[in-house]
């Protein structure tokens, strides 16, 4: 039998750049992508990632 699982209410702080309503889905997606690239992945080494990805592709 199915059961109901209560989910936590994850609200962003009011001053967070994504804590607002967007006019379109595309605008919201672009804002989220920009946030991830500029905040979350700002120190990510893309060159090392691509080398590793190409090495895995060549093994297959």
ABEGO torsion letter per residue (X at the ends): XBBBBBBBBBBBBAABAABBBBABAAAAAAAAAAAAAAAAAAABBAAAAAAAAAAAAAAX
